Amino acid sequence: MRNATRLALGALAAVAVVPAPARAALHDSVERLADAWRAVGASVVVDRSRFLTDESDDDRPIVIVLPALPEGECTTVVLLGARGLGFHVRVEADDDETVKRIPSVAGAVSIERCGGPVPRRLIVASESGRGAIETVLARSQKPLPPLRTVLPERSGGPLLPSSEPGPLPPLPPPDKRADVAESRARRDGATIATRETWPAGVDGSGTGETVLAPGCHTLQLFAPDPRADHPARRAKLDLDAEMRDDSDDRVLARDRSDAPDALLAACVGESTRVDVVFAGSPSNAQVLVSHVAWPLPEHLPTLWGPEALGHMAHVLQARHVRSLPHEPVAFAQGGAGMTPIPLSLEPGACYLALAMLTKQAARSIGLRVHVGAADAADDRGIDGDGAAVAFCAGYRDHALAEVEARGTALLGWGFALFRLQSGVWEVPR
């Protein structure tokens, strides 16, 4: 199967690479702190970087052995990460006593000891997020300027005592989570297909394939929670997935959200074989796949081909439009830029206007209809596939639609106008 490892490698790269602006900001904070302490005569060492991940919990913490420094009355240690990184620290000192955990504030922990045992090791565990941790150590004859003075952006206000929340409860089994999702889809008129299971490998990634009939489909992947067998673990389930058309390798749906289950939704205008790649499952687990589907709405125009049919169905599905009563009463087509479309209307009728991508890719497609002084607009559209607006003519017999498409110069779009109901007049209040 093509690109079987692409998603897993992408997920690994997202973990391993820290954005350059974030690295630069953290490096600048470390340098400012070290320079401020050296300016008052302290001996300062900036230790090597460490990296916290979701696996760096209390069972598998990072242990930092502090380097030796010249003798001094006071020892000050600061751990700095990104402002959104949450972690806590325990200190082991010369007397072998380990203090209670110290939670981070704004991505920082500051520890100062003047007299008494000297900190020797720091035990660091992640609470939320992942990222680099920098350690700045200083020895001085008197207390140093506090962190909130040197780096005021790291001040989170007074720290109130907080209770231990304890580990999150395990998720229900995959079949129970699938029952809930399928019940919701059944109430929305979907057809429920037979469930499948796809095996994950040692690294938690895997592949599967299926065939989508013409219509709108949702594939939802459910992996077992790793905490089900080990409730004390803090590991978080986050399943990601990607679905591609087997014939041309085109991405139909992608889910890289921070959620335990992966959801892939796509609409197709013809029978389509698809490949699915997933990552983030527990090692060697069986991933349950739920498949629900809705048929294509009737009366969609076919003149732009099956791919445009899929785009139309996707736009209508997102707007919860399941059916259309009649064939279109007007058509138009165009390309990139802003295109006006004059419309002839039946006074008293209500309409649905639909603009959809027919060729190439678009960054966005917006649609606006002017009926007298009233406007109906869908400026953002649905995922670059198209846009839809509903409006009523009132006493007017004409309107102006405007389609704005942004993307490649070769993109193409189609426009269809559907009359939903005749003789509907606004009643004055």
Beta strands, then each sheet from edge to edge (+ up, - down):
strand 1: 43-46
strand 2: 50-52
strand 3: 62-65
strand 4: 74-80
strand 5: 86-93
strand 6: 102-103
strand 7: 108-114
strand 8: 119-128
strand 9: 131-140
strand 10: 191-192
strand 11: 196-199
strand 12: 206-212
strand 13: 215-222
strand 14: 240-245
strand 15: 251-255
strand 16: 262-268
strand 17: 272-279
strand 18: 286-294
strand 19: 330-334
strand 20: 337-344
strand 21: 350-359
strand 22: 362-371
strand 23: 374-378
strand 24: 386-392
strand 25: 398-407
strand 26: 412-421
sheet 1: 1+ 9- 2+
sheet 2: 1+ 9- 4+ 7-
sheet 3: 3+ 8- 5+ 6-
sheet 4: 10+ 18- 11+
sheet 5: 10+ 18- 13+ 16-
sheet 6: 12+ 17- 14+ 15-
sheet 7: 19+ 26- 21+ 24-
sheet 8: 20+ 25- 22+ 23-
end
